[in-house]
């Protein structure tokens, strides 16, 4: 949605709002242009509550901006309402630990801190637009990730049961792997009249876990059939990049969001993915340290691209050989490649920017 700039009348109070969000209630605070508190109030986290909250903030004067904590979780509904109303909005981080230690912790205090942060535009970001195809893609990925985790858990439990199974059954299954193991376990026929015997009980447990594994595999395949075409519809150029499949592309699209223009530069995208080195210099010492922040799922997606290119892409393999002769370790080379690939993909994720070849080695 387009943000509508408020009409400022001379002499009218300019207001910034802050909201501390929770599952059932939202606490709002309003400050004036000088950062002085005008008031705070709690509202229900419902559509009617969102309307009341916005009307209350506008009652103090011209509403310049609203800072919301947690626009992707409890504040998602409020963020959508503010976007529809055309209100300028930023996402704020929670107050730092030092501030909380000296000022205390409460919902009004957090809302007041969010309002002052939004007014000063420090440690703020543009919230993701959660009303388009990328949000639909994110929902599908949530279900897929859950199914993958549960399937892996089933496989781990099957192997642990085989380790402790009675010897005849253990000897039958211990050499099997993958699809063969799952199919064999799913076809076991326990005698339910002798379910009190360990061998029959473990057969029943193995069959149950194996069939659940098969159902989860079918569910994952069904979701993949939906995710692939959706990714191609959102950004087909992304799938043309070396090492980028539907799973990796969908994760990067979700990380960037529907409104990719919220990322103002490729270093910002690298920082979002956790591949931008962090300055750690002091005095005469000039160095950088590893970035352990950012979206770790996006970081893992870039890592998979690197592994694919290191094996199949001639330019990347030549780069690895050159950097190895220069004395870099494999880990350091991978970090360099992740940073360069992030630079390359940024211009694919934001087609409005010129697609210059800024990372030939990647």
ZIQUIMO-V665204 format. One record per residue. N is the residue number from 0. SS is DSSP state (@ for helix, = for strand, . for the rest). PSI is psi in degrees with one decimal (none if undefined). OMEGA is omega as a letter, one per 20 degrees, with the letter a starting at -180 (999 if undefined). Layout:
# ZIQUIMO-V665204
{{N | SS | PSI | OMEGA} {N | SS | PSI | OMEGA}}
This chain:
# ZIQUIMO-V665204
{{0 | . | 148.5 | a} {1 | . | 134.7 | r} {2 | . | 130.9 | a} {3 | . | 121.7 | r} {4 | . | 129.4 | a} {5 | . | 146.9 | r} {6 | . | 116.7 | a} {7 | . | 120.3 | r} {8 | . | 132.5 | r} {9 | . | 134.0 | r} {10 | . | -10.7 | a} {11 | . | 144.3 | a} {12 | . | 133.7 | r} {13 | = | 132.6 | a} {14 | = | 141.2 | r} {15 | = | 138.5 | a} {16 | = | 153.7 | r} {17 | = | 143.6 | a} {18 | = | 126.6 | r} {19 | = | 115.3 | a} {20 | = | 145.4 | r} {21 | . | 175.5 | a} {22 | . | -36.3 | a} {23 | . | -26.3 | a} {24 | = | 154.4 | r} {25 | = | 135.0 | r} {26 | = | 123.9 | a} {27 | = | 150.0 | r} {28 | = | 149.2 | r} {29 | = | 136.2 | r} {30 | = | 154.0 | r} {31 | = | -174.4 | a} {32 | . | -20.8 | r} {33 | . | 0.5 | r} {34 | . | 10.0 | r} {35 | . | 137.2 | a} {36 | = | 128.5 | r} {37 | = | -24.8 | r} {38 | = | 165.6 | r} {39 | = | 153.8 | a} {40 | = | 151.6 | a} {41 | = | 140.6 | a} {42 | = | 151.9 | r} {43 | = | 148.1 | a} {44 | . | 64.6 | r} {45 | . | 171.8 | r} {46 | @ | -41.5 | r} {47 | @ | -38.6 | r} {48 | @ | -36.8 | r} {49 | @ | -42.0 | r} {50 | @ | -41.1 | r} {51 | @ | -40.9 | a} {52 | @ | -45.7 | a} {53 | @ | -40.7 | r} {54 | @ | -37.5 | r} {55 | @ | -43.1 | r} {56 | @ | -42.0 | a} {57 | @ | -18.8 | r} {58 | . | -16.6 | r} {59 | . | -19.1 | a} {60 | . | -151.2 | a} {61 | = | 118.3 | a} {62 | = | 113.2 | a} {63 | = | -47.7 | a} {64 | = | 154.2 | r} {65 | = | 126.8 | r} {66 | = | 124.5 | a} {67 | = | 131.5 | r} {68 | = | 117.7 | r} {69 | . | 50.3 | a} {70 | . | -18.3 | a} {71 | . | -1.7 | a} {72 | . | -105.6 | a} {73 | . | -24.6 | a} {74 | . | 11.1 | a} {75 | @ | -43.3 | a} {76 | @ | -43.9 | r} {77 | @ | -40.1 | r} {78 | @ | -40.7 | r} {79 | @ | -40.8 | a} {80 | @ | -44.3 | r} {81 | @ | -35.9 | r} {82 | @ | -41.3 | r} {83 | @ | -36.4 | a} {84 | . | -5.3 | r} {85 | . | 26.5 | a} {86 | . | 133.3 | r} {87 | . | 131.3 | a} {88 | = | 142.2 | r} {89 | = | 153.0 | r} {90 | = | 131.6 | a} {91 | = | 149.2 | r} {92 | . | 160.2 | r} {93 | . | 153.9 | r} {94 | . | 144.6 | a} {95 | . | 162.2 | a} {96 | @ | -35.4 | a} {97 | @ | -43.0 | r} {98 | @ | -43.3 | r} {99 | @ | -34.5 | a} {100 | @ | -35.9 | a} {101 | @ | -34.7 | a} {102 | @ | -16.6 | a} {103 | . | 179.5 | a} {104 | . | 121.0 | r} {105 | . | 163.2 | a} {106 | @ | -44.5 | r} {107 | @ | -39.0 | r} {108 | @ | -41.1 | r} {109 | @ | -39.6 | r} {110 | @ | -40.3 | r} {111 | @ | -41.8 | r} {112 | @ | -38.6 | r} {113 | @ | -38.5 | r} {114 | @ | -44.2 | r} {115 | @ | -36.1 | r} {116 | @ | -42.8 | r} {117 | @ | -38.3 | r} {118 | @ | -41.8 | a} {119 | @ | -14.4 | a} {120 | . | 42.8 | r} {121 | . | 134.1 | a} {122 | . | 48.6 | r} {123 | = | 163.0 | r} {124 | = | 163.5 | r} {125 | . | 124.6 | a} {126 | . | 153.9 | r} {127 | . | 145.5 | r} {128 | . | 115.1 | a} {129 | . | 38.3 | a} {130 | . | 12.6 | a} {131 | . | -160.9 | a} {132 | @ | -30.7 | a} {133 | @ | -35.5 | r} {134 | @ | -38.4 | r} {135 | @ | -39.8 | r} {136 | @ | -40.0 | r} {137 | @ | -41.5 | r} {138 | @ | -41.9 | r} {139 | @ | -37.6 | r} {140 | @ | -32.6 | r} {141 | @ | -45.9 | r} {142 | @ | -40.3 | a} {143 | @ | -43.5 | r} {144 | @ | -40.1 | r} {145 | @ | -42.9 | r} {146 | @ | -38.9 | r} {147 | @ | -43.0 | r} {148 | @ | -42.6 | a} {149 | @ | -36.8 | r} {150 | @ | -42.3 | r} {151 | @ | -37.4 | r} {152 | @ | -40.5 | r} {153 | @ | -43.7 | a} {154 | @ | -39.9 | r} {155 | @ | -41.7 | a} {156 | @ | -34.6 | r} {157 | @ | -45.1 | a} {158 | @ | -36.6 | r} {159 | @ | -34.7 | r} {160 | @ | -36.0 | r} {161 | @ | -37.1 | a} {162 | @ | -37.7 | a} {163 | . | 7.3 | a} {164 | . | 157.3 | r} {165 | . | 150.9 | a} {166 | @ | -46.5 | a} {167 | @ | -44.4 | a} {168 | @ | -38.9 | r} {169 | @ | -41.7 | r} {170 | @ | -33.1 | a} {171 | @ | -34.8 | a} {172 | @ | -20.9 | a} {173 | . | -26.2 | a} {174 | . | -3.8 | a} {175 | . | 151.3 | a} {176 | . | 158.2 | r} {177 | @ | -135.0 | a} {178 | @ | -35.6 | a} {179 | @ | -43.5 | r} {180 | @ | -45.7 | a} {181 | @ | -43.3 | r} {182 | @ | -39.8 | r} {183 | @ | -43.9 | r} {184 | @ | -37.5 | r} {185 | @ | -23.7 | a} {186 | . | 5.0 | r} {187 | . | 146.0 | a} {188 | . | 87.9 | r} {189 | . | 152.5 | r} {190 | . | 104.7 | a} {191 | @ | -20.6 | r} {192 | @ | -16.8 | r} {193 | @ | 33.8 | a} {194 | . | -16.5 | r} {195 | . | -10.5 | r} {196 | . | 136.8 | a} {197 | @ | -39.0 | a} {198 | @ | -43.3 | a} {199 | @ | -36.5 | r} {200 | @ | -42.0 | a} {201 | @ | -32.0 | r} {202 | @ | -43.7 | r} {203 | @ | -41.0 | r} {204 | @ | -41.9 | r} {205 | @ | -41.0 | r} {206 | @ | -41.0 | r} {207 | @ | -46.3 | a} {208 | @ | -39.0 | a} {209 | @ | -41.3 | r} {210 | @ | -34.9 | r} {211 | @ | -39.5 | r} {212 | @ | -43.0 | r} {213 | @ | -41.2 | r} {214 | @ | -39.7 | r} {215 | @ | -36.2 | r} {216 | @ | -41.1 | r} {217 | @ | -40.6 | r} {218 | @ | -41.2 | r} {219 | @ | -42.3 | r} {220 | @ | -39.5 | r} {221 | @ | -41.2 | r} {222 | @ | -37.8 | r} {223 | @ | -36.9 | r} {224 | @ | -23.6 | r} {225 | @ | -37.5 | a} {226 | @ | -42.6 | a} {227 | @ | -56.6 | r} {228 | @ | -33.3 | r} {229 | @ | -40.2 | r} {230 | @ | -43.3 | r} {231 | @ | -31.2 | r} {232 | @ | -36.0 | a} {233 | @ | -49.7 | a} {234 | . | 84.8 | a} {235 | @ | -27.1 | a} {236 | @ | -28.0 | a} {237 | @ | -36.3 | a} {238 | @ | -16.7 | r} {239 | . | -10.8 | r} {240 | . | 142.7 | a} {241 | . | 129.6 | r} {242 | . | 2.5 | a} {243 | . | 110.8 | r} {244 | . | -172.9 | a} {245 | @ | -39.8 | a} {246 | @ | -47.8 | r} {247 | @ | -44.0 | a} {248 | @ | -41.7 | a} {249 | @ | -38.0 | r} {250 | @ | -42.1 | r} {251 | @ | -38.0 | r} {252 | @ | -41.0 | r} {253 | @ | -39.1 | r} {254 | @ | -43.0 | a} {255 | @ | -40.5 | a} {256 | . | 170.6 | r} {257 | . | -41.4 | a} {258 | . | 78.0 | a} {259 | @ | -19.5 | a} {260 | @ | -5.9 | r} {261 | @ | -19.7 | r} {262 | . | 107.1 | a} {263 | . | -11.9 | a} {264 | . | 162.9 | r} {265 | @ | -29.2 | r} {266 | @ | -32.5 | r} {267 | @ | -38.7 | r} {268 | @ | -40.2 | r} {269 | @ | -39.3 | r} {270 | @ | -38.9 | r} {271 | @ | -35.9 | a} {272 | . | -2.9 | r} {273 | . | 29.1 | r} {274 | . | 5.5 | r} {275 | . | 123.2 | r} {276 | . | 142.6 | a} {277 | = | 126.1 | r} {278 | = | 134.3 | r} {279 | . | 46.5 | a} {280 | . | 152.7 | r} {281 | = | 125.1 | a} {282 | . | -124.5 | r} {283 | . | -3.6 | r} {284 | = | 123.5 | r} {285 | . | 111.8 | a} {286 | . | 169.1 | r} {287 | = | 154.4 | r} {288 | = | 167.3 | a} {289 | . | 137.2 | r} {290 | . | 115.2 | r} {291 | . | 11.4 | r} {292 | . | -160.5 | r} {293 | . | -175.9 | r} {294 | . | 109.7 | a} {295 | @ | -27.4 | r} {296 | @ | -38.9 | r} {297 | @ | -38.0 | r} {298 | @ | -42.6 | r} {299 | @ | -34.5 | r} {300 | @ | -42.9 | r} {301 | @ | -35.3 | r} {302 | @ | -40.7 | r} {303 | @ | -35.5 | r} {304 | @ | -42.8 | r} {305 | @ | -47.5 | a} {306 | @ | -40.5 | r} {307 | @ | -44.5 | a} {308 | @ | -33.9 | r} {309 | @ | -23.5 | a} {310 | @ | -36.6 | a} {311 | @ | -22.8 | a} {312 | . | 120.5 | a} {313 | @ | -39.8 | a} {314 | @ | -40.3 | r} {315 | @ | -39.8 | r} {316 | @ | -38.4 | r} {317 | @ | -38.1 | r} {318 | @ | -42.0 | a} {319 | @ | -41.9 | r} {320 | @ | -42.2 | a} {321 | @ | -44.4 | a} {322 | @ | -29.0 | r} {323 | @ | -40.8 | r} {324 | @ | -22.9 | r} {325 | . | -5.5 | r} {326 | . | 5.2 | r} {327 | . | 144.2 | r} {328 | . | 167.6 | a} {329 | @ | -39.0 | r} {330 | @ | -43.5 | r} {331 | @ | -38.2 | r} {332 | @ | -42.5 | r} {333 | @ | -40.2 | r} {334 | @ | -41.2 | r} {335 | @ | -43.2 | a} {336 | @ | -40.0 | r} {337 | @ | -40.3 | r} {338 | @ | -41.5 | a} {339 | @ | -37.7 | r} {340 | @ | -36.8 | r} {341 | @ | -38.9 | r} {342 | @ | -41.7 | a} {343 | @ | -47.1 | a} {344 | @ | -23.2 | r} {345 | @ | -42.0 | a} {346 | @ | -15.0 | r} {347 | @ | -37.2 | r} {348 | @ | -24.0 | r} {349 | . | 82.0 | a} {350 | . | -18.6 | a} {351 | . | -19.2 | r} {352 | . | 155.1 | r} {353 | . | 135.2 | a} {354 | . | 63.3 | r} {355 | . | 149.3 | r} {356 | . | 85.0 | a} {357 | . | -8.7 | a} {358 | . | 67.4 | a} {359 | . | -34.0 | a} {360 | . | -31.1 | a} {361 | . | none | 999}}
